[in-house]
Amino acid sequence: MKSYHAFAWKELKTQKTTSTLILIAIILSTMMTTVIGQSWGILQALREQQAQTMNGNRYAAFHNLTKEQKMLLEDDDRLSFAGSNITLGTARLKNSGISLQIKEYDEKGLSIYPTVSQLVKGRLPQKAGEVALPQDALDYLGFSGGLGDSITLDLRISLFKDAEVYHEYQADFTLTGILKNNYLGYSSGIVTGIAGQGSAEKLLPEKYQVYSVDFRTADKRSFQQTVNSIAEKIEISGDHIQYNWIYLDVLGIRYDKEGSDESIAGGFSYMTAAGILIGALVLLAAGLVIYNILKIAVSKRIKEYGILRAMGARQGQLYRLVAEQLALLCLAGIPSGAVLGIISAEGITKAASSLFSPEIFMVQNTEELNTLIAQNSSGRLLPLLVSAAITSAFAFIAAMPAARYAARVSPTVVIRGIKSKVKRRNRKEKKIRNFEAFYARLNMKRNAGRTVITILSLVMSITVFVAIQAFSGLLDASRELQKLHLGDYSITNDSTGFKPSVVEELKSMEGVASVSTLKFSLYTQEKDGTLPAAAGFKLNPGETLQIAGVDEERLKALMPSLTKDDMQALKEGKACLVKNPVIIAYEGKQGPATSFTAGDTVSVANKELKVLGNCGIVGLDNEGFVNGVQVVVFDKVYDQLTGKDTYTELYPVLEDGADRLAVEEKIKEICGQTAGSRWISYQNTDKQLEESYQQIKLISWGLILFIGIIGLLNIVNTTCTNIHTRIGEIGMQRAIGMSTASLYKTFLWEGAYYGMIASVIGSVAGYICTIFAEAAATNQIKLAALPIIPILQAATASVAACLAATCVPLSQIAKLSIVESIEYVE
Amino acid sequence: MIIEGKDLSKYYGNGENKIVALNKANLKIASGDFISIMGPSGSGKSTLLHIISGLDMPSSGTVTFDGKNIYEMDDKDLSAFRRRKIGFIFQQFNLLPVLTAKENIIMPLLLDRRQPDESYMKQITELLGISNRLSHLPGELSGGQQQRVAIARALIAKPDVIFADEPTGNLDSKSGNEVMEMLKSIWKELGKALVIITHDSRVAQMAERRFTIADGVLSEVTAG
């Protein structure tokens, strides 16, 4: 032994169990931080893919552009990408509630919409008059021909903010390709067909040959300034700018929402916050394990440290001895943890992604997806170094109290022998019915520090478990798209409507959880400007009056700030919400538009309604907004205003595991009974979105697994320590007749108590995190729904895991000799 | 009640390192016996007590309780035997530090899923002079008081035999004398068999039957 430093190494070798436990904790925490760092990259890449799939690989689009404006954009070097398209018009697909939009793309323009251009058969159109259409559109059109055959489409097109209603025409195309169905389009009510280049010039009047240019800016940080500056340069108004907010949110690019001054930070910052929080919890849990184990290890050897102090060792030297032990373990643990972390991150993602269709992520097959994952998971040296540094820092911080304890020990006290004095406040004489449980409770109180740390590390796991389920919702870029439809189906009849009895019939059907409804009437002006409905106000030319009757839930969704009194006023027919018309520009000048704001009063059918505020569009699913004033009232009030009680649209929501076929049969029957009805299922849309969400969720489960293992490690350590520090007691208990089974029960009760207490605290903490996660998503703090299922899962799993983790060291008890235990000097 | 140890031997180690802790010892304990086993440190007296009380298995020989070999019992039955038939008093007291004196005393009953007989509890705690110390933790009691608590614990399950391993070894002479007097009066009043291990000849003299042990060889001291 050349130096006293060698003592550190010798101590590590002597205390194999302790050293192994600390080593595992270091490996696991490095793995965790590495997995978080690596997975975050992978997750972000997958989210971007997901967002691109939904709305194209573009940040925004300028609409209604002339050819000159389009060329200016293509030449602008502030844009890293600019691809254009022209809309030829939309064709109504009978009995479906969806429309077929025909677009002509330039080569670049189509490249950013891979889901739109996936061919099932044939080829993409190459010249004017050729078209490729989705399979479902062809089915709805009743097309029975094949590739190369002619197909006639009834198209209509209108310009944004145009005084003229629309232009209708019929065009013959040659079908060159059949496209794969894209159910995501069902949410917006539009599926896309592709026309060959030159078709627009051939078919459309010049007025309608307007371009849309999708673009990405070269500099993400100055995105909004670039957009504003370009808009100014090519002289287009904010109304013609469409932001791809799903993608922008994912990328964390700041942009102006709906022309307001408010700048939206995007979901990424919340995601980052969630990541940091989870990472911090994980590190804290790992830190607690290291602290707990080291503290116990040092306590066991405190006599040795006392002797060293008596021999003249300085405090600093003892600090160093403890730190060196940890450094040695970090040296072995961190590289191993980093390697395992990289493998795990990639492994978890690949395993998860193999369950889902690669198309969701805009790649053609699993191999491509794996390549994508590999690209995003390797070569990230910085996160690796950061995770190593963070783990080391946490480990050393965790080791500090133990090192301090060792360094400050009084040699005389230690050599004389330390006898810890047991304190117990509660000594009430109660009948002890279950000695094992009673003794377990006492033991937990007796080692309060150890108990707190063990429970705390478990609490971390449970908090992460509960909270991550809320966070994973934030990670899901598709969630916003799912909100676009109210039910699992949309059943529409905009002529006669559905009788209330139909709604009741649907509601009472097995498998139907609820039915949202919409009553909707649209009134156009007579030539003299009067309206069929008695409106106490005058509309501007071209505007319509629309009255919508919705239920309480939808009113709340339209205006979350509604108070109880507001709701009461709405129900009593004293108030309404209003959606104002869009301001129309005609020949470059903005025309007049009717406008109501909160506090105004509108009169409809001789009823005075106070405007509570302006809301978003309330209309039929998959129908555009017909410009006009929308007066939104409570369901029953609608009947009084319009004299009608029929429903225009029904949105049934199914229970889990409902017989969809039976429900669909019923819907068909309803549609058959009421002429002019149509329906659409969002099942495939939701399924497609749900799959991509599950992917993200599974990765989150990987994270939960790691933190769970760390928590269990602490239980194993605590139980081991409890056994070692109580050997004498165990021997005595055995001597006076305690069976091994009874002894096991005592320790198992301790494990169960750890699990039960931790699950209660962890559930509360998890719920609080859920509230914050929801607040991050909705920008307002309110009590979130109690995540009962995750809480129950966490509680059951933690108690079970605690029991299992306790069983591991219990085998030591069976091997203990009673006589040796009694004679064991603690 | 008869506990009988026949040809009891205990070895540690192998070959050249083999140590004989107990060499073919024979001992029979009947109801009402008061036996002392005396010998110097390392003579094998504690080994003998551990073996005969069911704590440690002999390398050879048998221990029977009313004719039944106790080392043929499984852990459950052997534990029950120790709980119900045997009472232990240790030199180190071996009380559970987290339990009060009363809880320590009743522990053998609780392990047996039984509740204490309060009048018997009162009787023995008053006999031992600890009835006013029952809510104290062991750390709050003197050595003599702790040993009295340990004696009460040994008696609570009304065992047939009490084994005391150097019961006065950790006490000053005054407390030691008090404890021995108490043990003797308990033996007389309750009619239990009492086996005391000691290296103190004065303590050993109190017993009716006396044994000595040296280098693992047990021999009974005959009167005269």
Contacts between the chains, C-beta under 8 A, distances in Angstrom:
chain1	res1	chain2	res2	distance
A	421	B	139	5.3
A	422	B	97	4.3
A	422	B	98	5.3
A	422	B	137	6.0
A	422	B	139	5.7
A	423	B	137	7.9
A	424	B	98	6.4
A	424	B	100	7.7
A	424	B	137	6.0
A	427	B	100	5.5
A	427	B	135	5.3
A	429	B	102	7.4
A	429	B	135	7.5
A	431	B	115	6.9
A	432	B	103	7.2
A	432	B	106	7.7
A	432	B	110	5.6
A	435	B	107	7.1
A	435	B	110	3.9
A	435	B	111	6.1
A	438	B	110	8.0
A	439	B	96	7.9
A	439	B	98	7.8
A	439	B	99	7.8
A	442	B	98	4.7
A	442	B	99	7.1
A	443	B	98	6.6
A	446	B	98	5.0
A	728	B	94	7.2
A	729	B	94	7.9
A	729	B	96	5.8
A	729	B	97	7.8
A	731	B	94	8.0
A	732	B	90	7.3
A	732	B	94	4.0
A	732	B	96	7.3
A	733	B	96	7.4
A	733	B	107	7.8
A	733	B	111	7.9
A	734	B	79	7.4
A	735	B	55	5.7
A	735	B	82	6.7
A	735	B	88	5.5
A	735	B	90	7.9
A	735	B	94	7.6
A	736	B	82	6.5
A	736	B	83	6.8
A	736	B	88	5.9
A	736	B	107	6.8
A	736	B	108	5.2
A	736	B	111	7.5
A	736	B	153	7.0
A	737	B	79	5.1
A	737	B	80	6.7
A	737	B	81	7.7
A	737	B	82	4.0
A	737	B	83	2.7
A	737	B	84	7.3
A	737	B	86	7.7
A	737	B	108	5.6
A	737	B	111	5.7
A	737	B	112	7.3
A	737	B	157	7.9
A	738	B	79	6.4
A	738	B	83	7.9
A	738	B	111	5.1
A	739	B	75	5.8
A	739	B	76	5.4
A	739	B	79	3.7
A	739	B	80	7.5
A	739	B	111	7.8
A	740	B	75	5.4
A	740	B	79	7.7
A	741	B	75	7.7
A	741	B	76	6.9
A	742	B	79	7.5
A	742	B	111	6.0
A	817	B	56	7.1
A	818	B	50	7.8
A	818	B	55	4.8
A	818	B	56	6.8
A	819	B	50	5.0
A	819	B	55	5.6
A	819	B	56	4.7
A	822	B	55	7.9
A	822	B	90	6.9
A	822	B	92	7.8
A	822	B	94	6.6
